[in-house]
Amino acid sequence: MTGFLNIEGVTKRYGEIKALDDVTLEVSKGKIFSLLGPSGCGKTTLLRICAGFEDPDAGRVILDGKDITHLPPNRRPVNTVFQNYALFPHMSVRDNIAFGPRTAGRGKREVDSKVDYYLDLSQMRSHADKKPRELSGGQRQRVAIARALINEPQLLLLDEPLAALDLKLRQRMLVELDDIHDRTGTTFLFVTHDQGEAMGLSDTVAVLNHGRVEQVGTPSEIYEAPRTGFVAAFIGDTNFLDGVVVGKVDDEYSRVRVDSLGRDDLLVFNDRPLSLGEEIFLSVRPEKIGVSSRPPAPNPKVTVMVGEVEEVIYLGSFTKFWVRVGAQRLSVQKQHDIFILEDKPPSWNDKVWLSLHADYGYILDNYQKADEALLPLSGKGAAPGGAVL
């Protein structure tokens, strides 16, 4: 492996529970790499192994060509930012940030100069003499990040650093974290269960599930081309359609019978070679399905379905619909452009036409039922194998 941080075949058990199962990942230098998954998937355990707080039962951790698997935390060029900030409550902001270099025996002039730099970097100079209790959650988190970065670690580990903040503050802190990363060039390993954080901040995302890596890729690859049903369901909303290939249009497109929709002519793009009679599982994002109160103009690559609106939720910039088509309940999202000029939007019990372009679905490598807790409470309906969506 050629990455800056290489995690090679790491396994960790707690009694009968296998928290990590042969995890292998490669993190490039200077990038933001996110470990994303639900609670209990193993992401924090993996972070603690990288930090030196836990030892793996098998596997290695290599940082910049050096095996650090069994090095104690204080001998690793690694720092960690925790969810609860872990600031010293009796120290000022300045003294909290200065703690690391002072403990390392750096000279006063050097320490003062570096503290001033990181106060500016974290936009905390005007709060330098305050105690943590006098700061907001976002300010405390900026101090924690500055305190970690002042030691100039080769790798910064961030364990759900924004989880305790409200939505608006999380969004602002994401921008600030990205700016701090760009200005320092430090490699970030970021743990989160929040898809929005991972998608908005990361260069690369690894999705974990029950201790195993489901998929690694850029945010757009993870969202647009999920390999498994778990990834498709965990990253945003999706509709699952299972069907059987009943015809080949050409090398690029096939026709599929989807019994839950009552159709045998759903046109799909061949994301991989398909054969007649093959069972496939298709993921279709809600925003990829068009919805209209009138029949749309014909398009040879678009399958048109008639359904009935069962639920409507207006969310400002878009509206979500749940539409019954045959035995399937589809989640559909309509973006608002100039809403006041649009036709009257569909409402409950209205008849609507749904349009699905053949290029807008994605054939999964395999389907597995996602935990019901991961799926939205509203708009659940039939999915393959009795799963809910």
Order of alpha helices (4+ residues) and beta strands (2+ residues): beta-beta-beta-alpha-beta-beta-beta-alpha-alpha-alpha-beta-alpha-beta-alpha-beta-beta-alpha-alpha-beta-beta-beta-beta-beta-beta-beta-beta-beta-beta
